[in-house]
Structures are given as C-alpha cells and as structure tokens.
Amino acid sequence: MKPLRTKKTALASAIAALVLAGQAHAFQPFTIKEIRADGLERLEIGTILTYLPLSVGDELNDATSRQAIRSLYGSGLFQDVQLQRDGDALVIVIKERPSITSFTIEGNEKIGGDDLKKSLKDLGLAEGELFKRELLDGVEQELRRQYYANGYYDVDIKAAVTEEEGNRVSIKIDVVEGKVTRIKDINLLGNQAFETSELLKQFALEGTHWMPFQSSDKYSKQKLVGDLEKLQSYYQDRGYLKANVSSVQVALTPEKDSIYITVNLEEGEIYKIKDRRFSGETILNEQFLNALVTTKAGDIFSRKEATDSANRIEAALSDIGYAFAEVNPVPEVEEGSKLVSLNYVVQPGKRAYVRRIGFSGNLGTNDETLRREMRQLEAAPFSKSAVERSRVRLARLPFIEDVEVDTRPVAGSDDLVDIQFKVKERPPGSVQFGVGYSGAQGFLITGSLTHTNFLGTGNRVEVSAENNSISKALSLSWTDPYFTADGISQTVSAFYRSSESVIRYSSGFNTNVLGLNLTYGIPLSEFMTLRAGFGLDETSIETFAGSSSNEILQFVIDNGTRFLNYSFRTGITYDTRNRTFFADRGSMHSLSLDLGMPGSDIEFYNLSYRGQQYVPIYKGLFLEMNGSVGLVDTYANDQEVPPYEHFFAGGPRTVRGYRDGSLGPRDTPFDNPYGGKFRTTAQNNLIIPLPIASDGKSTRLNLFFDIGQVFPQPGDFDTADLRQSAGIAFSWFTPFLGLLDLSYAFPLNEEQGDEVDRFQIRFGGGF
C-alpha cells in the first residue's frame, strides 16, 4: 500500500484569506489596544495569540490584516476567520474545525490493511484529529485510483460525515469493491521480428482462458507496467537497442467487467557490438575484467549480457571489500553503422568492512547457533559471496525455513557496514504418540520425539519407543553438529529391538538386536564432508519349524543364531543444495561404506550411492531427480549376508505404488518378501507451482515417475525386471509430524504376484 497523497492546501488557504481579508480592511487603520476572540469552543484565546502575528500596540492596516488571516488559516485549526473592529479593540471571529470522534473504513478487503490505517493516521484522519474536508476528498480519490490500478473498476466508495454535539464529527467510508475486471485480450501492433505468441510469453498478464484458478487475467496497472518493461527488454536483449513501446491503450467495456489491452511497438533495427572498454577506477586488472565480461566485438547487442557482465564485475569487487561498487554498462551508439561501443564505467567506492552481524526472528534458536554458520566475519572486509554462503548455510539448517539478508551502511561512515540476517524458523521436530489395538499385534503403544534444535543449540535429539505383543523397541540418538569449534560433528546412538516373526516384511523368525554407534562428520570443504565412525551390535535370531522360510533355516544351519559385529562406517558427501528441505537448486551426492570388520561373526560390507539433482525448467517449474544404488555382500567366501541386512524396495522411499518392501526376491515356500543384495532405484519429480499461494518452502506438489527393483545378486540385474510407476504427490512440513508425504501412484508394469498400494502416506521422515 503506497502512502496516500495529500493535496497542497497552502495556495487555497492563501486565496481564501485574501478574499476574506476584504472584510478586515473595510475600516480605517488603527492602533490595537485590546484583542478579543469570538466563536471559541475547545480552544483558548492563548492558542489564537500564538498564531496571530499582531499584538497590543501594533497597527492594523491592509497589510497586517492580510498577514494575520494567512497565519490563522495556515494553522489548520479554523474553518473561517474574520477580523472586526470594536472601538480600539480587534475582534477575531473564528469558526473552529470540528474534531474527529471516530473514523472507520469498511469493505476494503483488497486495498488497505494496517498500511492504510497508518497512512490515514499520519495524514490526520484519525480519532482526535481535526477534520479537513479536502483531505477526506483526497483520500477518497486515492482509494479509487488504487482500486482502478488493481482492476476493480466497478468499485463504489462513499464517504459519510456525521455532525455531532460539541463541534465534532464522525467519519465513515463504505467500500463496495465489486468484481475484478478481467482481461479479454492483449493485442500487439507493430511487431515484425517476432511472433505475437512469442512476445506474449513475456507477459505475466494474460487473456482469460479455460484453465481453472486463473489469476493472470486480473488486470493490474503495476503488472502491466512490469510486462511492458519485460517486453522492451526482450527486444533489447536481441539487438533491438531502440525498441520502444510507443503507446498503450486500455479499453474498458461499458459493463466494466472486461478490458482489452492494445500495445503499439516500434522495433527499430539490430545493433552489433563494435568493442568494449573499461573506465573509472577499475581496481581489478583488465585481463581479469575481460574474463568476467561476455560481450565481445561482432556479437549482437544484448542489454541482459551487458548487465550480467556488469553484475559479475560488481560481485568480484564486493568479494574484496567494495560492498557498494557500481558498474554501469554505457552503450555508445554509432547510428550510421548501427554499432555500439560498450563502456563499463566502474565506481568501486571505498573498501568496506563489516562492523556488526546481527540476527532477528530466531525466537527458539540461540544467537551462537546461527553465528557459527557465518562465513562472513565481523571486522573483516565485506565479501558478497561470503555473505551469500552464510545465508545458504543458515537456510540449510533443518529448523530454518527461510533467510533474508540486509546490508546496511553505518551512519556517519563510508567504509563500514552492518549485516542483518532475518530468519524464519520452522517447527524444529516432531512428536508422535499412539495407542491402539491390532488383531495381529494386540495392544499397541508407540511414541517418538525428534528435535533438531534442542534448547536452541542446533543439537539433534531422537527418542523412539514401541511396545506391543510381537515387538519391543527403544532407540536413542544425539547429534552435536559442532562437537569441535571447526565443525566436526558427533553422533552417538544406542538401540534395542525385539521382534517376533518379523525381519522387516516377515519371513518367519524372531530377532533381538542391541547396538551402539559413534560417528563423526569431518568437513573437507565448504561442500564436502567425510563421515567416519564405529559400531557394535549383537543380533540373535530364532527360527520355528513349519513357519520359518527355507532360506532362513539354511542360513541358521550354516552360520548359527547369534552374531557379534564390529563395523567401520565411512562415506563422503558433496552437497550444494540451497536448502535441506524443499530445495530447488544444487545437487547432493553421497557414497557410503559400512564394513563388518575382521573378527566379526559375519564379515560383510554395505556399499551404497545416493544422488539428488535439481534442474530448473520454466517459471517455477523444475525437476528433482533422485537415484540410488546399493550393494551388500560378504568378503568371506564361506559366509552369507544376514537376511536382516538385505535391501528391500517398494513404498514411498523407493518405488511408489507398490507395497512397502514388497518388490524383489521372495522366500520359499511362503512367497514373502526376502530382499536381495543389489538394489537400484530412481525417483523423478516434476515440481509444479501450487494453484494456491505458496512460497514452495513448506509445501510442494509434484508429478513423479519412479523406477527400481531389488535383485538377488548384482549379476541378476535385468532392465526388464525394473518396476515403474507414475502419479502425483504432495509434501507438507507440518508443525507436529514433521515432513508429511502423500502420494497416489499408478503402477505401469506390474506383474502377477506384485502387491499394489496406490495411496501411500509417510510422515516424520524428513528429519
């Protein structure tokens, strides 16, 4: 909401004063011996004397009477002022402006809010202020202008002033907004070089079409101005330096429900670049500057290329402390030859240093937790790339939804800046608790707590418990992302699980597992981290004649029923994503190895790769590609991989549309999922803008295509066996459950025996 414009009343007041002054100088000049006032209601005589440029002993004549009336009108306190003479006494007859007892505005849903109320109060339209009719008229006209600018041409605005006792008034503005006027068609005239359909793609505004939830056909003057600027830029980026929008006609139908827009273009001719040069205080050497600039002799002129080149020079200067550097690409045109010489004028300003870094919005996070993510330091030279990297590191914290940066010059100094990071926190964890009954499992009690910002420290705590007739489990985990000051993280976890007749997807045996893990994350660079740690676990299994699968029985015969394993866990991750949740730029690649160390009862390894890539497509549309490959096997020839270490596929994390864990090898004779040693999956998500308002940082809608399978051995891989599915999915970062994923899938090549599960839900899995 822009501040409402006020009418200048000084000239009107002066004219009124001159007209009324005719009454004041209808008498002969005289010396004032007394001053009285008539018509006072709320004001005191002293208030009038404050503004009156006359006092006892002065002479009242034509000049002094005009000056007196101008001063009294100029105070804004009076509607009418007259000067009269009673003997040697000056009598000032006034009519005070009424005061406002109440001011209300109703019906303005599209224009207004707190900004409007503040603007009106600043102008004097508020309870307790003096009423000025011209100001109310100006507000009414400005409201109407803003409604017109936003496409509400059928708006009806009525202002009512009600007089009350004691020279007071109440004011009420009633607004009936009506329906927004929609665009029927946009016509372009004068375009020869490009098709109209291509040029209209540059417009945010569109004519009404059949698509539901359309908002692009709602007329807005501000949007039209922006579209015309984009249209002109489209031409200038393709060599048409003198391209211009010569005129625009906006035609409103008599019913005020439709608008037709006509844009007249003057394309001009194509200009090419003759040469380029640098002027001003360049600071950087010319060889480095040339490497930053993409405009070269012989190329068709492009304002975008010139601007981007200037921005790269500015960024390079800002990285060495010149925070307010300005580089202007000035085209020097040779009209006869249609050539342009580009002169990059460099104005670096003084080198700036950071005085103070501050944070706001971190209601649940300690200042130090955010400060340790900084790559820009206080008292150091300002670096734009370091500030941006600091912003990205904050945005990647799991309990931060968004971050904005404001760089402010320090008042009274031309070489100091303050940097303010404004963060928007998201719920730091999830709490889940459930009590129920199942015919298969009896009474169920489950609960879990995940907190990624424990006591505002950024430490992560996870606790989960489960208790029912066939399973009992307890797990604890603690992660300190800054176990050392230089960013080495430490994770300590302990777990216990006792399960009956379940591995993960049932093959007829019981398990008891007790384990402890200690893992460290070591940063190798800004984007690369090495993981290293150790684990100790003991697993025992119990089989049952007649209900355990043949594969389980054979494994027990060959390897026994109790296994103590010492594992070495390592891996390396390269991550350039701009956010941890709902990223839309960058990539992540992770290679990990879990090795059962020599001396373990079963010496096996688990090698896996996981990758994620984001590819922008068009106007908020982008592709998220996820892929994974996993291999588990023993390195002792006489041993077999434990069945509880097998890979499984199917479900929200791998191939949607198939029951969780149901794909891949089956056991005998029960035909239950048994898992395999080799797994490959890919999930491709086309992220599409939501039809409702969303910033894409807490909700996401996508169309997906999944493909994957589990194989007994790597050599059994066959593309014909890969299962495929497609569908639609919605993700929402909820306040209490964490990340909630909903999907509906259509299996594309299911075969007999596959277990289909079209609708799937997963929550809490985003941490």
Salt bridges, closest charged atoms under 4 A:
GLU34 OE1 - ARG36 NH1 3.65
ASP62 OD1 - HIS25 ND1 3.68
ASP86 OD2 - ARG36 NH2 2.74
ASP88 OD2 - LYS33 NZ 3.82
ASP88 OD1 - ARG85 NH2 3.66
GLU96 OE1 - ARG42 NH1 3.76
GLU106 OE1 - LYS172 NZ 3.57
ASP122 OD2 - LYS118 NZ 3.16
GLU134 OE2 - ARG97 NH2 3.98
ASP137 OD1 - ARG133 NH1 3.94
GLU140 OE2 - ARG144 NH2 3.71
GLU142 OE1 - ARG5 NH2 3.37
GLU142 OE2 - ARG145 NH2 2.63
ASP174 OD1 - LYS172 NZ 3.80
GLU198 OE1 - LYS201 NZ 3.58
GLU206 OE1 - HIS209 NE2 3.64
ASP217 OD1 - ARG182 NH1 2.60
ASP227 OD1 - LYS230 NZ 3.49
ASP299 OD2 - LYS296 NZ 3.40
ASP308 OD2 - LYS304 NZ 2.84
GLU332 OE2 - ARG277 NH2 2.82
GLU334 OE2 - LYS274 NZ 2.84
GLU335 OE2 - LYS242 NZ 2.39
GLU335 OE1 - LYS338 NZ 3.60
ASP367 OD2 - ARG371 NE 3.01
GLU373 OE1 - ARG393 NH2 3.00
GLU378 OE2 - ARG371 NH1 3.44
GLU388 OE2 - ARG391 NH2 2.90
GLU401 OE2 - LYS424 NZ 3.34
ASP402 OD1 - LYS697 NZ 2.70
ASP406 OD2 - ARG408 NE 2.68
ASP414 OD1 - LYS350 NZ 3.52
ASP418 OD2 - ARG355 NH2 2.59
ASP418 OD2 - ARG356 NH1 3.90
GLU462 OE2 - ARG460 NE 3.05
GLU466 OE1 - ARG497 NH1 3.57
GLU526 OE1 - ARG375 NE 2.91
GLU526 OE2 - ARG389 NE 3.00
GLU526 OE2 - ARG393 NH1 2.90
GLU538 OE1 - ARG562 NH1 3.73
ASP575 OD2 - ARG396 NH2 2.98
ASP575 OD2 - ARG577 NH2 2.91
ASP584 OD2 - ARG579 NH2 3.32
ASP584 OD1 - ARG585 NH1 3.73
ASP594 OD1 - ARG531 NH2 3.71
ASP594 OD2 - ARG569 NH1 3.12
GLU624 OE1 - ARG700 NH1 3.84
ASP633 OD1 - LYS677 NZ 3.51
GLU640 OE2 - LYS677 NZ 3.16
ASP706 OD2 - ARG656 NE 2.69
ASP741 OD2 - ARG762 NH2 2.97
GLU751 OE1 - ARG723 NH2 3.53
ASP754 OD2 - ARG723 NE 2.70
GLU755 OE1 - ARG659 NE 3.25
GLU755 OE2 - ARG666 NH1 3.06
